[in-house]
Amino acid sequence: MQLDRAGQPHSADWGYSVFAYGNDERCLYMLTHVGLDISELARALTGGYDYTRGMDVLTTSNTPRRCVKEAKRIAYKVGFKKVRVRLEADTSNTARLP
């Protein structure tokens, strides 16, 4: 069995990911190099995706729980059948939040 960087089984069923970051004031979601708020994330995930494939919510060790919950909720709401949370890195982009 092949494992990915986080030690999870590698599977083509998990084809999409969103990075969730945040601080005490706001959450920021990254699908590409552009940061999105939660409503922008919902619009971006609507249409054009194979919702039978999984969505990874990638986090850091200090991503606020509310940011992770919001990302999961939106992923399910727009139609993803499988959503999982994974620790992507032990660094934070919160210092760069505007």
JOCORMO-V113224 format. One record per residue. RES is the residue in one letter. OMEGA is omega in whole degrees, -180 to 180 (* if undefined). NEAR is the number of other ideal C-beta (glycine too) atoms within 10 Angstrom. Layout:
{{RES OMEGA NEAR} {RES OMEGA NEAR}}
//
This chain:
{{M 179 5} {Q 180 6} {L 176 9} {D -177 12} {R -178 9} {A 180 11} {G 178 8} {Q 176 12} {P 179 10} {H -179 11} {S 177 13} {A 179 7} {D -179 12} {W -171 18} {G -174 13} {Y 177 16} {S 175 16} {V 176 21} {F 179 20} {A 177 25} {Y 176 22} {G 174 24} {N -177 16} {D -174 6} {E -175 8} {R 176 15} {C 179 22} {L -177 22} {Y -177 24} {M 170 16} {L 176 15} {T 179 8} {H -178 5} {V 177 9} {G -177 19} {L 169 18} {D -173 12} {I 180 15} {S 177 9} {E 176 14} {L 179 23} {A 178 17} {R -178 11} {A -179 18} {L -179 23} {T 178 12} {G 175 8} {G 180 6} {Y 172 16} {D -172 11} {Y 175 15} {T 175 11} {R -175 15} {G 175 19} {M 173 24} {D 170 22} {V -177 23} {L -174 20} {T 169 23} {T -179 17} {S 180 10} {N 173 12} {T 179 25} {P -179 18} {R -178 10} {R 179 11} {C 178 20} {V 179 17} {K 180 14} {E -179 20} {A 178 27} {K -179 18} {R -180 13} {I -180 23} {A 177 25} {Y -177 14} {K -179 11} {V 172 17} {G 178 14} {F -178 19} {K -179 12} {K 178 15} {V 176 18} {R 180 14} {V 179 16} {R 174 15} {L -176 12} {E -176 18} {A 179 13} {D 176 8} {T -176 10} {S 174 16} {N -176 16} {T 179 17} {A -179 7} {R 179 9} {L 179 14} {P * 5}}
//
